[in-house]
Amino acid sequence: MKILMTGFFVFLSAVVFAQKVEDEPIFTKKFTYQTLSKYQKTLFDDFIEEQMPKATGLRLDENTATRGITRLACALLYRNETGDVENAVKIIRWIFTLQNLDETSQNFAVWRGSSKQTGNYDQNMREFIGTDLISIYHKYRQKLPDEVRKDLEACLIRTVKGAIKRNVNPDYNNISIMSSFMMEYVGTAFNIPVYKNAGIEKARAIFTNFLKYNTLCEYNSPTYYGVDFVGLALWRELSFSQEMKDMSKVLEKELWLDVATFYNANLQNICGPYLRAYGIDMKKTHAIVGTWIAVALDNPKIATIPGKNGVHHEREFIVPIEKWASRCQQKQLLNLKDLINPDL
């Protein structure tokens, strides 16, 4: 009874908050590859060129980073030009070979960072790569050969089994947001109620923690708010649960409020305080929130990304950001453009 009442309270809170969010003018922009602006397309194509140079084509070797190449598969399917689907299928098949299949290991269903890496697994790769594979399955499974599609389904079920075994703390926001989505999506899509329920319960725990202080634990982080936005976009766009969709609207709105409040458009930086940020200058460090801002503003003169030589390389996030679109209040977007020089 306590669990049911808690769930009802969280659901009611999400609905009330979501209604308040919808009462204010919302900026939302969805893209296809063909509708990207020149600047947005440049950001996207630069990532593809970095991962798959025209001079050499696709290479899958010991120096290939698993997370980056998974994003490349997503990007190629999204672009869908000649040869893109075929190259994406090669990548997906290669990714299958790097997943830990030992169910007795704490690293079960985790991917190696590259084919040459044999130990030192990063548990978070379940969520980063797993959510990318879900987006591929959801939008492009009809383009995949039958055996690849079936292997992908088995891979996703295995990945969630490993995620449930780990049971990441809901306070570890960027990973838990992705993990809850993975569980709910796979549990619903493949009729595994225990997975679905675990995902919804974790999402509720994240939202309940947010309600305590009206913030997440990785507060105002230029890095991790960016990952949070990707995970919440997956709640919004692909989750089967209406409750999770409603909660995502609240969390997106509140996180964008933090960004808009602390972002200085003239400095092109987020002021503190914040937790868990890689570097303090978004003009020199690849902050994932900076990529969200750059795509939303669509103006290279005030772009919050440092270019190809930026520290802490996170350019791959351009793929899910342009794929799942921005959603914030109009007044928050205006705050991001609040410049001393209005001609920019």
Order of alpha helices (4+ residues) and beta strands (2+ residues): alpha-beta-alpha-alpha-alpha-alpha-alpha-alpha-alpha-alpha-alpha-beta-beta-alpha-alpha-beta-alpha
